Amino acid sequence: MDPNYLRNIRVLVVEDDEDDWLLTKKIFSRIPDSPYIVDWSKTYDDALERIGRNEYDVYLIDYRLGENTGTDILEQVHPERFRQPFILMTGVSDSDLEWRSLRLAAADYLVKGSFDATLLSRTIMYALQRKHMEQQRIDQLVELNRAKEDFISIASHQLRTPATGVKQYLGMVVEGFVGKVPDAQLGLLKQAYQSNERQLRIISDLLKVAQVDSGKMRLHTSVVDIDKLLREVIDEQKSTVEERMQKIHFKRRDSDHPTLSFDRDAIRMVLENIIDNASKYSPEGSEIQISITSDVDTISIDVTDQGVGINEVDLPRLFEKFVRFDNPLSTKVGGSGLGLYWAKRIVDLHGGRIDYRPNEPSGSCFSVVLPKRLPEKSELIYTTNGEE
C-alpha cells in the first residue's frame, strides 16, 4: 500500500444523527497523529451521490438512516465492486445484522459506544489492508488471464500458417496436380486432409475466443436480410447434412421479411455453429427444424433437432469455455468445446441471447434471439472494451 495513501485517508461518515456524528468525529480527533480526513454525509441520497463520485478511501455507514438503512446502501452499491472498504455501524449489537452486513460485502461491523479511537483506527486500517490484498490478487488474476489469452492468440497464429500450408499441399496431391495417386495412398491422404481441416477449425476457434476475450472484437454492422442469410447457411451445410442422411426443414412462422442491423459475418458463424451442432449430435435419418419468429422488439431463430440432447445437470455449464459433455456421439464428433462459448459472447455483444430448451421426446432446441435495434453504442462499429 502506498505510504502517502496511509497519510491522507479520506473517510466519509454516513450518519443522519448530528449528535452521533459529532461523537464519531471526536473519536477520530483522539487518534494520535491521525492520518484521517473525515467528512459527513447526513442523508441516504447524499451518501449514494458521494459514493458514486468515488472520492473517498473508506465509508463508515450508520445502520439507521431515516426511512432507509445502511444495508440498503450496501445492497445498492455492491461493495465487492469497490476498492474502498465499507464499514457498518449500529447502536446495538445484533448478530443477525452483523452476518447480513458481511454477506453484503461490508468489510467490518462496529457497535456505537463500544469502540474507542484505537479500535476505530485499527478497524479501518485492517479493512484497508484486506482490500489492498484483495485487489492485488484480482490484479494478478487479470494479468494471468491476459497472459493466457496472449499465449493462445500467438500460438494459434503460429500454428495456423503451417497448418494452412499443409492443407494446400495435401489438396494439390489429392486433386492430382502432381500426378495420379494410387487408390490405397489416396484414401490415407484424404484422411490426413480431413484431420488437417479439423485442426484448422480448432485453431480458428481458439483465435476467435482469444479475440473476443481480449476485448478486441470489432462488430461491423450492416442491414442484413436474416431470411436470406439463413438460407445461405443451410445451402452451405446441405452436402454435409445429406452425407449424414439427414434433412433440414426451414419455415417461417410469420409473414414479415425482417431485416436487422448486425455484424453479418459474426452472426453467420453463430448460425453455422448452432446448425452444425444440431446435425453432428443427431443420428442418421433424423430431421432438423429451423424457423424464424418475431415480436415487437426481437427476432428469434430456432434450431430444433432430434439428437442426443443435453442432460439437465449439464445445463449450468452449457456455454462455458472448453466444456464438452459425454454423450453417445461425443467421441465420434470431437471438437474444442469453444463453439457455444464464442457464439454466446457474440450474441451478447449484439444485445441478444441464446436460449436452450429440450425437444421432446429427444433432442435440443437452441434459440438465437436478436434485438431488432442494436444497443446505441453498437449501431456502427464498437469494440468489446468500449473503445471506439
Buried (B, 14 or more C-beta within 10 A) or exposed (E): EEEEEEEEBBBBBBBBBEEBBEEBBEBBEEBEEEBBBBEBBBEBEBBBEBBEEEEBBBBBBBBBBEEBBBBBBBEEBEBEEBEBBBBBBBEEEBEEBBEBBBEBBBBBBBBBEEBEBEEBBEBBBEBBEEBBEBEEEEEEEEEEEEEEBEEBBEBBEEBBEEBEEBBEBBEEBBEEEEEEBEEEEBEEBEEBBEEBEEBBBBBBBBBBBBBBBBEBBEBEBEEBBBBEBBEBBBEEBEEEBEEBEBEBEBEBEEEEEBBBBBBBEBBBBBBBBBBBBBBBBBBEEBBBBBBBBBEEEBBBBBBBBBBBBBEEEBEEEBBEBEEBBEBEEBEEBEBBBBBBBBBBBBBBBBBBBBEBEBBEEBBBBBBBBBBBEBEEEBEEEBBBEEEE
